Amino acid sequence: MDVRPNGIHHVTAIASDPQANADFYLNALGMRLVKRTVNFDAPQTYHLYYGDRAGNPGTVMTFFPWPDAPKGRIGAGQATTTSFAVPEGSLGWWSRHLARLGVEATRPAERMDEDVLTLRDPDGLAIELVAAADHAGADPWDGGAVPVEHAIRGIRAVTLTEHDHEGTAQMLGGTLGFRLAEERGGRYRFRTSGAGDGVGTVVDVLADPRAERGLVAAGTVHHVAYRAPDAPTQEGWRRTLADGGVDVTEIRDRSYFTSIYFREPGGVLLEIATDGPGFDYDEPLLDLGRALRLPPWLEPRRAEIERHLPELVAPGAEGRR
């Protein structure tokens, strides 16, 4: 029962306009729309998944786009930044590409000796592009708006902002098995203990006792999911968390994986999701994201659901021919 070598599965955030969301993540960031479905708990809204060519675990950013959703507030008790890995030497190209699209991107003064671009999506969600060499085995999308030599390789890290970092650090370093790799200026960097330090292996905990409490709504992260390779491992994790006094949900069927949910001591909602069955479970790999897919229990309501969903034209969803 060890999630450590597997790292991040996906990050889920809240958006407002689904079309603006798709335009940004497909055109500006060059990701692939790997699944067009609905929020299984509230099927009147989309659930959009973006990732690499196959939507491999560790590459996926997902959104619940609620039209006219109120603006959220990024702050303490949240995952405040999602960082994507791009190849070393690519940030100059990314700066020019984003500038052509009118997306403002800046470089922080200092970030753990990393070369980083910071930017915001249309709802104000905080995004980083981090130049990294440790993404062997990546399967970047080669059919989108970004040339494959510069394309995103996966989610490198998330940053959790906390008023008091100690409880969070104890859970990460204890129950969840991360190792504290570095600390600078109130930023505590945890890594999985696998052999490599590639995509999805970093969690930064930023201690900021003066930060305003975050409000989860449009432009904020809803939850961060970590990987379990299979159902028995996930079941073991659920028992371990429950035995440790953590309020953890039952196992929930998300069609493309199964999930459990719990909160870390600072309040961030975490998930442990299985690697399979994957996004080609209900449509061929070549067709990912082209059509609305529904789980079997919602299929009888397809006509009703489609009437309530806004039109969504996914630029580049067909890929290059």
VOPAGU-2260 file (C-alpha; in pm, 1 decimal, decimal comma):
REM VOPAGU-2260
SITE   aa  ch    i         X         Y         Z
SITE  MET   A    0       0,0       0,0       0,0
SITE  ASP   A    1     235,8     270,3    -121,4
SITE  VAL   A    2     132,6     565,0    -336,6
SITE  ARG   A    3     476,8     721,3    -327,5
SITE  PRO   A    4     628,4     597,3    -654,2
SITE  ASN   A    5     318,5     699,7    -848,6
SITE  GLY   A    6     270,8    1070,2    -771,3
SITE  ILE   A    7      -8,9    1291,8    -903,6
SITE  HIS   A    8    -296,1    1140,7   -1099,3
SITE  HIS   A    9    -479,8    1462,7   -1193,1
SITE  VAL   A   10    -577,5    1808,7   -1070,1
SITE  THR   A   11    -939,2    1927,8   -1090,9
SITE  ALA   A   12   -1039,2    2294,8   -1091,8
SITE  ILE   A   13   -1351,0    2506,4   -1140,9
SITE  ALA   A   14   -1405,0    2727,4   -1444,5
SITE  SER   A   15   -1689,0    2945,8   -1566,3
SITE  ASP   A   16   -1722,8    2949,0   -1947,1
SITE  PRO   A   17   -1653,2    2603,1   -2097,7
SITE  GLN   A   18   -1567,1    2748,5   -2438,0
SITE  ALA   A   19   -1309,5    2991,5   -2298,7
SITE  ASN   A   20   -1167,0    2707,9   -2091,4
SITE  ALA   A   21   -1128,5    2479,1   -2394,2
SITE  ASP   A   22    -983,1    2757,7   -2607,9
SITE  PHE   A   23    -713,6    2825,5   -2348,6
SITE  TYR   A   24    -605,4    2471,9   -2262,1
SITE  LEU   A   25    -611,1    2351,6   -2623,2
SITE  ASN   A   26    -477,3    2660,0   -2802,2
SITE  ALA   A   27    -260,4    2835,4   -2542,0
SITE  LEU   A   28    -127,3    2531,0   -2356,6
SITE  GLY   A   29    -154,2    2282,0   -2644,1
SITE  MET   A   30    -305,6    2001,0   -2439,5
SITE  ARG   A   31    -538,4    1735,7   -2577,6
SITE  LEU   A   32    -906,6    1715,6   -2483,7
SITE  VAL   A   33    -904,6    1351,5   -2376,8
SITE  LYS   A   34   -1256,8    1332,5   -2237,8
SITE  ARG   A   35   -1574,5    1533,8   -2280,8
SITE  THR   A   36   -1821,2    1418,3   -2017,9
SITE  VAL   A   37   -2027,6    1562,4   -1731,9
SITE  ASN   A   38   -1990,3    1602,6   -1358,6
SITE  PHE   A   39   -2130,5    1266,6   -1248,2
SITE  ASP   A   40   -2267,8    1424,7    -928,7
SITE  ALA   A   41   -2419,3    1725,7   -1108,9
SITE  PRO   A   42   -2468,5    1630,7   -1476,3
SITE  GLN   A   43   -2599,5    1972,0   -1578,1
SITE  THR   A   44   -2236,9    2080,7   -1622,9
SITE  TYR   A   45   -1947,1    1946,5   -1826,6
SITE  HIS   A   46   -1643,9    1769,8   -1687,5
SITE  LEU   A   47   -1357,3    1837,7   -1929,5
SITE  TYR   A   48   -1028,1    1647,0   -1912,7
SITE  TYR   A   49    -706,2    1770,2   -2077,7
SITE  GLY   A   50    -383,8    1572,2   -2093,7
SITE  ASP   A   51    -117,3    1415,8   -2311,1
SITE  ARG   A   52    -185,4    1193,3   -2612,1
SITE  ALA   A   53    -360,1     921,8   -2409,9
SITE  GLY   A   54    -451,2    1113,0   -2095,1
SITE  ASN   A   55    -194,8     919,0   -1896,4
SITE  PRO   A   56    -204,8     955,4   -1516,0
SITE  GLY   A   57      12,2    1244,1   -1407,7
SITE  THR   A   58     -66,0    1454,9   -1716,1
SITE  VAL   A   59    -434,1    1536,5   -1666,1
SITE  MET   A   60    -595,8    1867,3   -1569,4
SITE  THR   A   61    -974,2    1857,2   -1541,7
SITE  PHE   A   62   -1244,2    2121,8   -1503,4
SITE  PHE   A   63   -1600,4    2163,5   -1390,3
SITE  PRO   A   64   -1703,0    2465,5   -1602,0
SITE  TRP   A   65   -2008,4    2624,1   -1441,0
SITE  PRO   A   66   -2143,9    2906,6   -1661,5
SITE  ASP   A   67   -2175,3    3227,6   -1458,6
SITE  ALA   A   68   -1996,8    3067,5   -1162,5
SITE  PRO   A   69   -1891,9    3321,8    -897,8
SITE  LYS   A   70   -1528,6    3420,1    -879,4
SITE  GLY   A   71   -1325,9    3220,5    -629,2
SITE  ARG   A   72   -1041,7    3340,2    -411,0
SITE  ILE   A   73    -699,0    3176,2    -416,8
SITE  GLY   A   74    -568,2    3149,0     -63,2
SITE  ALA   A   75    -483,3    2937,4     238,8
SITE  GLY   A   76    -629,1    2588,6     258,8
SITE  GLN   A   77    -606,2    2539,9    -116,4
SITE  ALA   A   78    -388,5    2402,3    -389,8
SITE  THR   A   79    -290,1    2745,7    -513,6
SITE  THR   A   80     -66,9    2667,4    -813,1
SITE  THR   A   81     -47,9    2386,3   -1067,9
SITE  SER   A   82     290,6    2347,0   -1235,9
SITE  PHE   A   83     340,7    2174,3   -1572,4
SITE  ALA   A   84     673,2    2032,5   -1693,7
SITE  VAL   A   85     803,8    2146,8   -2032,7
SITE  PRO   A   86    1136,9    2056,0   -2193,8
SITE  GLU   A   87    1448,5    2245,4   -2091,3
SITE  GLY   A   88    1518,7    2533,9   -2325,2
SITE  SER   A   89    1149,6    2577,4   -2414,1
SITE  LEU   A   90    1052,0    2875,0   -2200,8
SITE  GLY   A   91    1168,3    3129,9   -2458,7
SITE  TRP   A   92     938,5    2970,4   -2714,7
SITE  TRP   A   93     655,1    2962,6   -2459,4
SITE  SER   A   94     703,5    3330,9   -2375,9
SITE  ARG   A   95     668,9    3426,5   -2742,1
SITE  HIS   A   96     376,3    3190,2   -2799,5
SITE  LEU   A   97     179,7    3321,8   -2501,7
SITE  ALA   A   98     257,7    3684,0   -2590,7
SITE  ARG   A   99     115,1    3628,6   -2940,8
SITE  LEU   A  100    -207,8    3510,3   -2776,8
SITE  GLY   A  101    -219,3    3802,8   -2536,2
SITE  VAL   A  102    -148,4    3585,3   -2230,1
SITE  GLU   A  103      71,0    3763,0   -1976,9
SITE  ALA   A  104     351,0    3545,3   -1841,4
SITE  THR   A  105     628,0    3641,1   -1599,1
SITE  ARG   A  106     927,3    3476,8   -1432,9
SITE  PRO   A  107     951,3    3479,9   -1051,0
SITE  ALA   A  108    1263,6    3621,1    -892,3
SITE  GLU   A  109    1360,8    3285,4    -739,5
SITE  ARG   A  110    1204,3    2938,0    -726,6
SITE  MET   A  111    1416,4    2653,4    -591,2
SITE  ASP   A  112    1676,4    2703,3    -869,5
SITE  GLU   A  113    1409,5    2633,0   -1133,8
SITE  ASP   A  114    1336,5    2821,1   -1455,4
SITE  VAL   A  115     965,7    2902,1   -1436,0
SITE  LEU   A  116     698,2    3094,8   -1624,9
SITE  THR   A  117     389,8    3200,3   -1427,7
SITE  LEU   A  118      56,6    3280,6   -1591,1
SITE  ARG   A  119    -319,7    3274,6   -1534,9
SITE  ASP   A  120    -597,0    3101,5   -1724,4
SITE  PRO   A  121    -915,2    3292,2   -1824,9
SITE  ASP   A  122   -1066,1    3245,3   -1477,3
SITE  GLY   A  123    -748,3    3350,8   -1297,0
SITE  LEU   A  124    -626,9    3001,1   -1207,1
SITE  ALA   A  125    -254,4    3012,7   -1124,8
SITE  ILE   A  126     -41,9    2807,9   -1367,7
SITE  GLU   A  127     333,6    2756,8   -1394,3
SITE  LEU   A  128     545,2    2615,1   -1673,7
SITE  VAL   A  129     865,2    2464,0   -1533,8
SITE  ALA   A  130    1164,4    2375,2   -1751,4
SITE  ALA   A  131    1257,0    2020,0   -1656,8
SITE  ALA   A  132    1468,7    1736,4   -1793,0
SITE  ASP   A  133    1324,7    1455,5   -1578,4
SITE  HIS   A  134    1027,5    1347,6   -1788,3
SITE  ALA   A  135    1153,0    1029,9   -1954,3
SITE  GLY   A  136     880,8     819,6   -2109,4
SITE  ALA   A  137     648,5    1116,6   -2166,5
SITE  ASP   A  138     385,4    1086,1   -2437,6
SITE  PRO   A  139     317,6    1450,3   -2536,2
SITE  TRP   A  140      28,0    1542,6   -2762,1
SITE  ASP   A  141     158,0    1598,9   -3115,6
SITE  GLY   A  142    -174,6    1697,2   -3274,9
SITE  GLY   A  143    -236,8    2031,2   -3111,9
SITE  ALA   A  144    -135,1    2394,7   -3119,8
SITE  VAL   A  145     209,0    2348,6   -2959,5
SITE  PRO   A  146     495,1    2174,7   -3145,1
SITE  VAL   A  147     579,3    1845,7   -2980,6
SITE  GLU   A  148     936,8    1954,4   -2902,0
SITE  HIS   A  149     795,0    2224,0   -2669,8
SITE  ALA   A  150     477,8    2047,4   -2555,4
SITE  ILE   A  151     376,3    1996,9   -2193,9
SITE  ARG   A  152     504,2    1665,6   -2057,9
SITE  GLY   A  153     274,3    1643,3   -1757,0
SITE  ILE   A  154     194,4    1794,2   -1419,9
SITE  ARG   A  155     520,8    1847,2   -1238,0
SITE  ALA   A  156     392,2    1979,0    -905,4
SITE  VAL   A  157     119,4    2141,1    -702,0
SITE  THR   A  158     163,1    2408,4    -436,5
SITE  LEU   A  159     -49,9    2393,6    -121,4
SITE  THR   A  160     -75,6    2720,1      73,3
SITE  GLU   A  161    -133,1    2677,4     446,1
SITE  HIS   A  162    -168,0    2903,7     748,9
SITE  ASP   A  163       3,8    2633,1     955,9
SITE  HIS   A  164     206,7    2388,8     750,6
SITE  GLU   A  165     292,5    2143,6    1027,1
SITE  GLY   A  166     -16,9    1918,8    1011,9
SITE  THR   A  167       3,0    1906,2     633,5
SITE  ALA   A  168     373,6    1825,2     646,4
SITE  GLN   A  169     308,0    1547,6     896,9
SITE  MET   A  170      46,0    1384,9     672,5
SITE  LEU   A  171     262,1    1415,7     360,4
SITE  GLY   A  172     573,9    1282,9     532,2
SITE  GLY   A  173     390,0    1022,8     736,0
SITE  THR   A  174      72,4     858,3     608,2
SITE  LEU   A  175     126,2     958,1     244,4
SITE  GLY   A  176     495,1     871,4     244,7
SITE  PHE   A  177     650,6    1175,5      77,7
SITE  ARG   A  178    1000,8    1287,0     173,5
SITE  LEU   A  179    1097,4    1642,5     260,0
SITE  ALA   A  180    1359,8    1733,0       0,9
SITE  GLU   A  181    1421,1    2104,0      58,9
SITE  GLU   A  182    1301,3    2412,2     246,5
SITE  ARG   A  183    1353,4    2773,5     146,5
SITE  GLY   A  184    1181,4    3081,2     276,3
SITE  GLY   A  185     871,5    2906,6     404,7
SITE  ARG   A  186     837,3    2677,7     101,7
SITE  TYR   A  187     869,2    2309,4     191,9
SITE  ARG   A  188     931,3    2082,3    -105,7
SITE  PHE   A  189     817,0    1722,4     -74,2
SITE  ARG   A  190     889,3    1452,6    -330,8
SITE  THR   A  191     773,4    1101,4    -385,0
SITE  SER   A  192    1036,9     846,5    -294,1
SITE  GLY   A  193    1045,9     673,6    -631,7
SITE  ALA   A  194    1363,5     636,6    -831,7
SITE  GLY   A  195    1297,3     943,4   -1046,5
SITE  ASP   A  196    1179,2    1295,5    -982,0
SITE  GLY   A  197     972,3    1329,6   -1298,6
SITE  VAL   A  198     620,6    1450,3   -1364,8
SITE  GLY   A  199     377,5    1449,4   -1076,8
SITE  THR   A  200     634,7    1386,2    -806,5
SITE  VAL   A  201     655,4    1724,1    -629,3
SITE  VAL   A  202     434,5    1886,1    -365,4
SITE  ASP   A  203     532,1    2230,1    -237,8
SITE  VAL   A  204     378,8    2341,8      92,3
SITE  LEU   A  205     389,4    2720,0     124,5
SITE  ALA   A  206     355,3    2840,5     482,7
SITE  ASP   A  207     179,9    3178,5     485,4
SITE  PRO   A  208       5,5    3259,1     815,3
SITE  ARG   A  209    -107,7    3597,1     678,0
SITE  ALA   A  210    -277,5    3461,9     365,7
SITE  GLU   A  211    -649,2    3515,6     329,1
SITE  ARG   A  212    -852,7    3198,4     347,8
SITE  GLY   A  213    -926,1    3062,8       1,7
SITE  LEU   A  214   -1277,0    3035,9    -142,5
SITE  VAL   A  215   -1337,3    2747,6    -384,3
SITE  ALA   A  216   -1523,2    2873,4    -692,3
SITE  ALA   A  217   -1426,6    2972,6   -1049,3
SITE  GLY   A  218   -1051,5    3009,0   -1090,6
SITE  THR   A  219    -952,2    2780,1    -804,0
SITE  VAL   A  220    -850,4    2416,6    -763,8
SITE  HIS   A  221   -1123,4    2185,5    -635,6
SITE  HIS   A  222    -900,7    1888,5    -550,1
SITE  VAL   A  223    -570,4    1713,7    -617,6
SITE  ALA   A  224    -566,4    1341,2    -698,5
SITE  TYR   A  225    -282,2    1099,2    -634,8
SITE  ARG   A  226    -230,7     763,3    -802,5
SITE  ALA   A  227    -300,5     411,8    -685,9
SITE  PRO   A  228    -193,1     151,9    -942,5
SITE  ASP   A  229    -492,0     -74,9    -882,9
SITE  ALA   A  230    -809,6    -132,4    -681,2
SITE  PRO   A  231    -650,9    -345,4    -403,5
SITE  THR   A  232    -396,9     -70,1    -335,5
SITE  GLN   A  233    -673,0     188,7    -324,5
SITE  GLU   A  234    -876,7     -27,0     -85,6
SITE  GLY   A  235    -570,3     -62,4     134,9
SITE  TRP   A  236    -520,8     313,3     138,4
SITE  ARG   A  237    -881,7     364,1     239,5
SITE  ARG   A  238    -838,9     129,9     535,4
SITE  THR   A  239    -512,4     295,5     635,2
SITE  LEU   A  240    -664,5     644,8     627,0
SITE  ALA   A  241    -977,7     538,4     813,2
SITE  ASP   A  242    -774,6     352,5    1076,9
SITE  GLY   A  243    -572,5     670,6    1124,4
SITE  GLY   A  244    -885,0     872,0    1202,7
SITE  VAL   A  245    -912,0    1042,3     862,5
SITE  ASP   A  246   -1266,1    1102,7     735,9
SITE  VAL   A  247   -1243,3     927,4     397,8
SITE  THR   A  248   -1525,8     858,1     152,3
SITE  GLU   A  249   -1640,4     528,1      13,7
SITE  ILE   A  250   -1491,0     418,0    -318,3
SITE  ARG   A  251   -1667,6     601,5    -601,9
SITE  ASP   A  252   -1690,0     489,7    -962,6
SITE  ARG   A  253   -1570,8     761,4   -1204,9
SITE  SER   A  254   -1579,5     528,7   -1510,4
SITE  TYR   A  255   -1218,2     599,7   -1609,1
SITE  PHE   A  256   -1088,4     535,1   -1256,7
SITE  THR   A  257   -1226,7     482,0    -908,0
SITE  SER   A  258   -1173,0     736,7    -632,2
SITE  ILE   A  259   -1165,0     803,7    -261,5
SITE  TYR   A  260   -1160,7    1154,9    -112,7
SITE  PHE   A  261   -1035,4    1306,9     211,6
SITE  ARG   A  262    -897,1    1637,5     341,7
SITE  GLU   A  263    -548,6    1702,6     467,5
SITE  PRO   A  264    -519,8    1895,3     797,9
SITE  GLY   A  265    -504,6    2235,9     626,7
SITE  GLY   A  266    -829,7    2172,5     441,4
SITE  VAL   A  267    -718,0    2083,5      87,6
SITE  LEU   A  268    -937,7    1813,3     -66,8
SITE  LEU   A  269    -727,4    1517,8    -182,0
SITE  GLU   A  270    -820,2    1211,4    -383,6
SITE  ILE   A  271    -657,9     876,9    -448,3
SITE  ALA   A  272    -754,3     749,4    -795,2
SITE  THR   A  273    -671,8     424,6    -971,1
SITE  ASP   A  274    -466,0     428,3   -1289,9
SITE  GLY   A  275    -728,4     232,2   -1481,8
SITE  PRO   A  276    -931,6     155,8   -1673,6
SITE  GLY   A  277    -827,5     480,8   -1850,9
SITE  PHE   A  278    -979,4     720,7   -2099,1
SITE  ASP   A  279   -1001,3     473,3   -2387,7
SITE  TYR   A  280   -1245,0     269,5   -2175,5
SITE  ASP   A  281   -1546,4     396,5   -2373,6
SITE  GLU   A  282   -1399,4     535,9   -2697,2
SITE  PRO   A  283   -1096,1     462,1   -2917,4
SITE  LEU   A  284    -771,2     642,9   -2848,3
SITE  LEU   A  285    -790,9     828,0   -3181,2
SITE  ASP   A  286   -1138,2     960,3   -3095,1
SITE  LEU   A  287   -1074,3    1086,7   -2743,4
SITE  GLY   A  288   -1265,9    1404,1   -2660,5
SITE  ARG   A  289   -1464,8    1431,6   -2981,7
SITE  ALA   A  290   -1807,2    1337,0   -2846,7
SITE  LEU   A  291   -1995,2    1364,6   -2519,0
SITE  ARG   A  292   -1949,3    1044,4   -2321,4
SITE  LEU   A  293   -2179,0     947,7   -2034,8
SITE  PRO   A  294   -2151,5     668,8   -1778,3
SITE  PRO   A  295   -2403,4     385,5   -1817,3
SITE  TRP   A  296   -2624,3     512,9   -1533,7
SITE  LEU   A  297   -2662,3     855,2   -1702,7
SITE  GLU   A  298   -2703,2     730,9   -2061,1
SITE  PRO   A  299   -3086,5     706,1   -2031,3
SITE  ARG   A  300   -3088,5    1080,6   -1956,9
SITE  ARG   A  301   -2869,9    1176,8   -2255,9
SITE  ALA   A  302   -3132,7    1385,2   -2438,0
SITE  GLU   A  303   -3216,9    1581,9   -2123,4
SITE  ILE   A  304   -2849,0    1635,1   -2034,8
SITE  GLU   A  305   -2754,8    1750,4   -2384,7
SITE  ARG   A  306   -3039,8    2004,6   -2385,9
SITE  HIS   A  307   -2897,6    2171,9   -2076,3
SITE  LEU   A  308   -2530,3    2177,3   -2179,0
SITE  PRO   A  309   -2398,7    2478,2   -2372,6
SITE  GLU   A  310   -2249,0    2420,4   -2715,5
SITE  LEU   A  311   -1877,6    2343,5   -2700,6
SITE  VAL   A  312   -1650,8    2364,4   -3004,0
SITE  ALA   A  313   -1314,0    2216,0   -2912,2
SITE  PRO   A  314   -1043,7    2376,6   -3127,9
SITE  GLY   A  315    -792,7    2119,5   -3243,3
SITE  ALA   A  316    -986,5    1828,7   -3092,3
SITE  GLU   A  317    -967,7    1644,8   -3422,8
SITE  GLY   A  318    -590,3    1671,9   -3422,6
SITE  ARG   A  319    -369,3    1740,5   -3723,1
SITE  ARG   A  320    -405,4    1514,6   -4025,1
